[in-house]
Structure formats: structure tokens, C-alpha cells
Amino acid sequence: MKSEKGSTDMRRLNKEMAMKKPFILCLITLLAIAPVSFSQGKPAKAGKSAPSEAAITDLEKSAWEAYKNKQPDAFKALMSKDYYGVYAEGVKTLDAELADMAKTDLRDYSFSDVKVVFPHPKLAILTYKAKVQATSDGKDISGTYNSGSVWIQQGGKWVGAFHTEAKSQ
């Protein structure tokens, strides 16, 4: 008799645990997701910490102007010291970008299809098409490029942290 009662208790305990397990997992998931969900609804603060799409686009254009006009100090002032660029020829640091500036003749450029998103109040991602008239090391590199840049806020100032582009086919 004792063994029947013990096995009945075990079955009941197993059944209770089987019912509690999904509830516990659901509760843990809810607790893990809650902070993310609540932060999504908070609007970015106005002022310096939340620039407009136009402000970020203007910063990108300022970087292109500094590059076009061969102004390394102005270009460097717009970029993070930890800047990286990714291109078909490889990954470039800020110093490598500045070295390429001396070898590049950017005669004209224009942007289209510009989109800016702010996944975080101190992070802006910019995508666009850049139509370029330029030579580099004497080779024509003119064409339309699919471009992307990441701007971050460091010390209250927005700086370029990353740029990439791929020539359209």
C-alpha cells in the first residue's frame, strides 16, 4: 500500500511541476522583456541629445565637403578618434582616410534616398545613395554608391564613427 501512495504522490507532484514550469518560464520572459518594452516608448529628449534627421545629414555633408576640399583638420574634427571605414579595398582607420584624401580628387557629389534612424538617443544611422565624380590615384572612380554612416554622440558632440560604401552595379 505504501508504494501505491508514494507513486500517486510522485505523479501528482510531477503533474504540478509540469503545470508550473510554463508559468515560471513565462514570468521570467516577461521580467526580461519588460525593461526593453518600456524603454521603446520613451521619446528622445529634445535639444543636443536628439538632433533632427536634417542635422545628421548636414554633418555627413560637412564631412564630404571637408574631404572634397582636402581639409584634413576639418574632416578629423567631425570624426571619432575610433573611426573606421569599410570599403571593397579594405578597412580603413581615420589616419588611412586622411592619407587617401590627399590622393583623391572629389570633383562633385550629390545625395539621394537619404534615411536617418535613431535606434538609441546617442546613435544615428544614415543610409543614402551618393552620386560621385572623382578620381583616386589617377583612376576614375565616378559612379553611384550605396552608402551608410554611423554617427554617435561623444561628450555632447556628434561624431562620425563608421562609414561604408559599395559601388552600384
C-alpha positions in Angstrom: 0.0 0.0 0.0 2.7 2.4 0.9 4.3 2.2 -2.5 0.9 3.0 -4.3 0.5 6.1 -2.1 4.1 7.1 -2.8 3.7 6.7 -6.6 0.4 8.6 -6.5 2.2 11.5 -4.7 5.0 11.4 -7.2 2.6 11.5 -10.1 0.7 14.4 -8.5 4.0 16.3 -7.8 5.2 15.7 -11.4 1.8 17.0 -12.8 2.0 20.1 -10.6 5.6 20.8 -11.7 4.6 20.3 -15.4 1.9 22.9 -14.9 4.1 25.4 -13.1 7.1 25.2 -15.5 5.4 27.1 -18.4 4.1 29.7 -15.9 7.6 30.2 -14.4 9.2 30.4 -17.9 6.5 32.9 -19.0 7.1 35.0 -15.9 10.9 35.0 -16.4 10.5 36.0 -20.0 8.1 38.8 -19.1 10.6 40.1 -16.5 13.4 40.0 -19.1 11.4 41.8 -21.8 9.7 44.5 -19.6 12.6 46.9 -19.4 13.2 46.8 -23.2 9.5 47.3 -23.9 9.1 50.2 -21.6 12.2 52.0 -22.9 10.9 51.7 -26.5 8.1 54.1 -25.8 10.2 56.9 -24.3 10.8 59.7 -26.8 14.3 61.1 -27.1 15.0 64.3 -25.2 14.9 67.5 -27.1 18.0 69.6 -27.6 21.5 68.5 -28.2 20.9 64.8 -27.4 18.3 64.3 -30.1 19.2 66.1 -33.3 17.0 66.0 -36.3 17.5 63.9 -39.4 18.5 67.1 -41.2 21.2 67.8 -38.6 22.8 64.4 -39.1 22.5 64.7 -42.9 24.2 68.1 -42.6 27.1 66.6 -40.6 27.5 63.9 -43.3 27.6 66.6 -46.0 30.2 68.6 -43.9 32.4 65.5 -43.8 32.1 65.1 -47.6 32.8 68.8 -48.1 35.9 68.6 -45.9 37.1 65.6 -47.9 36.3 67.3 -51.3 38.2 70.4 -50.2 41.1 68.4 -48.9 40.7 69.8 -45.3 42.1 67.1 -43.1 41.7 69.0 -39.9 38.0 69.8 -40.6 37.4 66.2 -41.5 39.2 64.9 -38.4 37.2 67.2 -36.2 34.0 65.6 -37.4 35.1 62.1 -36.8 35.6 59.9 -33.7 39.2 59.0 -32.9 37.9 55.4 -33.2 36.5 55.9 -36.7 36.6 53.0 -39.2 35.6 52.9 -42.9 34.8 49.7 -44.7 35.3 49.5 -48.5 36.0 47.0 -51.2 39.7 47.6 -50.9 39.7 47.0 -47.1 39.1 48.5 -43.7 40.5 52.0 -43.0 41.3 53.9 -39.9 40.9 57.6 -39.6 44.6 58.1 -40.5 44.1 55.9 -43.6 41.1 58.0 -44.7 43.2 61.2 -44.3 46.0 59.7 -46.3 43.5 58.7 -49.1 42.2 62.3 -49.1 45.5 63.6 -50.5 45.3 61.1 -53.4 41.6 61.7 -54.2 40.1 64.4 -56.4 36.4 64.5 -55.5 35.0 67.0 -58.0 31.3 66.7 -57.3 28.8 64.6 -55.3 25.1 64.5 -54.5 22.9 62.5 -52.1 19.6 60.9 -52.8 17.3 58.5 -50.9 18.6 59.7 -47.6 17.3 57.9 -44.5 18.2 58.5 -40.9 17.2 56.4 -37.9 17.9 56.8 -34.2 18.0 53.3 -32.6 19.3 55.0 -29.5 19.3 58.7 -28.4 23.1 58.8 -28.9 23.3 56.9 -32.1 22.2 57.8 -35.7 22.4 55.5 -38.7 22.4 57.2 -42.1 21.9 55.5 -45.4 21.8 57.1 -48.9 22.9 56.9 -52.5 25.9 59.1 -53.4 26.5 60.1 -57.0 30.2 60.9 -57.3 32.5 62.4 -59.8 36.0 61.6 -58.7 39.4 60.1 -59.3 41.7 58.3 -56.9 45.4 57.6 -57.7 44.6 58.8 -61.2 41.8 56.2 -61.7 38.2 57.3 -62.4 36.0 56.1 -59.5 32.9 58.0 -60.6 29.5 56.4 -60.2 26.7 55.8 -57.8 27.5 54.4 -54.4 25.2 52.8 -51.8 26.5 54.4 -48.6 26.0 54.2 -44.9 27.4 56.0 -41.9 27.0 55.8 -38.1 27.1 58.9 -36.0 27.4 58.8 -32.2 27.3 61.3 -29.5 30.5 61.6 -27.6 31.0 64.2 -24.9 27.9 66.1 -26.1 29.1 66.3 -29.7 28.0 64.2 -32.7 30.9 62.5 -34.5 31.2 60.0 -37.3 32.2 56.6 -36.1 31.8 54.4 -39.2 31.3 54.7 -42.9 30.9 52.2 -45.7 30.0 52.4 -49.4 29.6 50.0 -52.3 29.5 51.0 -55.9 26.2 50.2 -57.6 26.3 47.8 -60.5 
